[in-house]
């Protein structure tokens, strides 16, 4: 998730029990044309492993070359081909979910990338169930990706036209998981520990990917794992604990200088602050201020009274 799964957030998610993580995605063209600017998005920390780097693009040779550059530079545990992003600026470049309209091209990209990285690291892929309701082709897509040599496929249970509306189709995810021998990871509408358990028990998926829910509650990983182990869901953090978690995230981001100076870092974190604050009682009137915060001191003055 662009602007979300940076090294700071990955550190926090790892602490909260995430098993496998993926970086923010990068453009294959960006890697080839401006690696000096792009490489900051694929910065890896050893304590985050296993961790993969996600790449998007629409030219097989470029995707394979970009994957090789990344693999040589940071040694990820896997490279993930993004064929699911619905964002217009990605789709407009024939990347992301636009590849679902041209499965032969997606297969060609996967084959080229797998061949280029043979003996280096595995290649995986992330897809949606189709372009729209009239063109749901995930079952064919996973078979083609398996034939191309990818090691695993993650499926978001919505079409591109749905964006993030409606409900994820877990029946279709299950159908795809049963159609191939490679692992299939399910994604979509996993909002709590019970959702993880339901997916594990009622479908053939090998794992579950959590995205948007973790943006506001990274402890979902810890809660899900404990629920699967013992049947008991640990209590969610209190308002005060959430406030301290947010402040720690902000402090870590500033200290890392990943985004640059303090004011730049706080601007980069605004959407994250809004996601975190949703579940804190009394935070709604502060949303406009959180959306314009420029310093740690300002953030602290807003949040401490809530905790």
N, C-alpha and C positions, 0 to 999 in steps of 0.2 A: 504494500500500500504506500503509494508515493506520499512523502511527508509524514509518514507514521512509523514505519518499521526501521527507524534509524538505529545506530548502535546504542543510544541511550535507552530507547524503549525496549530494544531486544534484551538489554541487561536486566531491566525490571521484569520482563516477561519470563526470562530464564529463572530469576529468583522465585517467581511465582509458579514455577513448575512446567513451563512450556517445554516439550520434548524436542521438536524440530522447528526451526524458524527460517524465514526467507527475507532477504533484503528488500528494500524499495526496488522497483523495477527500473531498468535502464534501457535506453534505446540502443539498438545495434549500431545505428548510424552515428549516434553520439559517441559510442565507444571508438568507432573507426575514425571519426573526424575530430573529436575533441576529448581524447582520453584524459588529458590533464585536468579537465573540468569534471568529467563524468566519474572518475575513479572514487571520488569522495562518497558516492552513493553505494559503493560496494565494499566499503571498509569493513573488515571482519575482525572480531575479537576471538581469541582461542576459546575463551570460556563460553562462547555462544554455540559452539559446535554440538551437534551437527547443524549446519546452516547452509542454505543454498542461495544462489544469486539468480534473480529473475530477469530475463531479457525479452524485449519485444522488437518485432520488425517483420517486414514482408518479403525480404530477398534472402533466399536460402544461403547463398555464398557469404553474404554479409553477416547473417546470423551465426554461421559456423565460425567465421573469422573472429567476430566479436566474442563469442564464447571461448575461443582459444586464448584470446588476449586476457580475458578475465581469469580463466583457469590458471594461466601462467603467473599472473600478478598476485592473486590472493588465495589460490588453492581452496576454492569452496568445496564442500562435500558433494554438491551436485549443482548443475545448471538447470534452471526451470524456464521452459518456453511459455511465454504469456500469450494464450489464445483465448482469453476471457475478458480482458478489460473492455468495458463498454464506453469509455470516455471518448467523445467525438474527435479530439485532437490526436488520439492514438489510432482510432478506427480510420480516420482520414488519411493516415500514413500506411494503410494496409496492414496495420498491426493489431494486436489484441483480438477481440472477438470478430473482426472483419475476416479473419482466416477461416471462421466457421462457414463462410459463404463459398470457400474454395478449399475443400478438403484435400484435393491432390496437392495443392501448394503447401498446405500445412504439413502433409506427409513428407513432401520433398524437403521442407525446412528441418523437420525432425530427423530425417535420414542423414542430411548433410551435417547436422550438428552432432548427432551420435557418432558418425564416422570420424569427424574431426577430433572428438574427445575420447575416442577409443583408448582404453588403457590409462586415461587421465582421471576422469570422474563420470558418474552416471548423468544421464539427461532425463528430466521429467517434463511434464506439461500440465498447464492449468487451462481448462476450458469451461464453457457454459454448455447448457443442453442444446443450444441451437441459436440461430439468428433471431427468429420470431416464432410465434405459435404455429405457423404454417411450414416452418422449416426446422423442425426438431430432429437433429441428426447425430446426437451424442453417441448412440450405439455404433453407428458406422465410424464415427470419429475415433472412439477408443480402440476399435479394431485396427484402424489404419495406424494409429500411434503405436500400438503394440507391434505391428508388422515393421514399423520404422525402427524399432529397437529401444524405445523409451522405457525407463525402468519403473515408472509409476505415473498415474494420471490423477489430478485433482479435478473434481467436477463441481462447479457451482450450479445449483439446481434451478436456475432461472435462465431465460433467454436474454439475448442482448437487448431486445426491445423492452423488456420488463425493467431494465436497469436494476433497481433494488426494491421495486414494488411487488405486490402480490406475495404469494408463498413459494418457497423453494420446493421443487418437485423431487422428493426423496424416493418416490417409486421409480422414477427414471434413473436416478443415481444408482439405486439398487439393481435395476435391470442391467445397467452398464457394468457394474461390478461383477455380476454373474456371467457376463459375456466374454470376459478376458481372464487370463491367468496372472497378469501383472497386478500389483496392488492398486486399488482405487480408493482415493480419499474423498470423503463427502464434505461439502461446504454449503452453507446457507441456512439462516434462521437457527443457528446454534447460539442460544442466548443464556443458557444456564446449564448446570451439571446434569439435570434431568434430560435435557435435549441430547447431550452426549451419550448418556446411557441408552436412550431410546434408539438412537442411530446405531449403536453397537449391537443392540439386541434384535433389531428388526430389519437390518439390511446386511448385505454382504461386504460392506466397506471394510478396509483394513485400518482406517484411521479417520479422524475428524479434524478438519481445519476450522479454526475460529478466527474471524477477522474483526468485523465491526464491534462485536460484543466486547472484545478485549481492549478496544480503544478507550472505553470508559471504565472497564473493570478487569484489569489484567489478572486479578486473583481468580478469575474463572478457571484458569488452568489448574490451580491448586485445589479448588473446590471440586472440579470434575474428577480429578484423580482420586481424591479422598472418597468421593461418592461411589466411584467404581470399586474401590478397595473395601470400604466398610459399610456402604449404604447410608452414610450420614454426610450431610452437606455442612461444611464448616460455616460459621456465621460470616456474613459479609462485614467488612470494616465499618466501624462507627463513623459518624460525621467527622469527628476529630482525627481519626486515623486516616480518613480519606484526604483531609486537608494536609496532613503531614506528608502523605504520599505524593500529592500534587507538588507541594513545595520542594520535596526531595528531587522529583523529576526535573523541575525547573532549575534547581541548583546544579544538578548533574549536567544538564544541557549547557548551562552557562560556563561551568568549569571546563567542560570538554572543548569548548570553542568550535564545536562541529559546524555551527552555523555562523560563527564569527563573534562580533561584539554582543554585549548583553542586550541591547535594544533589538538587534537583528534576531537574536535567539528568541526573545519574548514574542516578537511578531510571528516567528515561525511556529511558536507553540500555541497561538491563540485558539485554533480549532481544537487542539488537544485539551486545553483548559476547559473549553465549553463542554466537551464530551465527558470529562471527569466530573464536572460540577453538577451535571444533570441530577444525580441521585443524592445530592447534599441538600437537606431541607433549608429553605430560606435563600437559596442561591439564584433563583429565577430573576429577581430584580437586579442582580449584579451582572447579568449576561452582557448588556451593552458595554459595561466597564471591562469585563474580561475579554471582550472582543476588541478592545483597544489598548490593552495593557502594554506598557513599554519597559517596565523594570521589575526586578525581583521584589524590591521594597514595596512597590505599588501592589503587586500580587499578594504579598504577605498581609498588607493592610486590609485588603478586600476579604481574604479567606480566613484569617485567624479568628475574627468574631463569630464565624460559623461553626468553629470546632471547639 
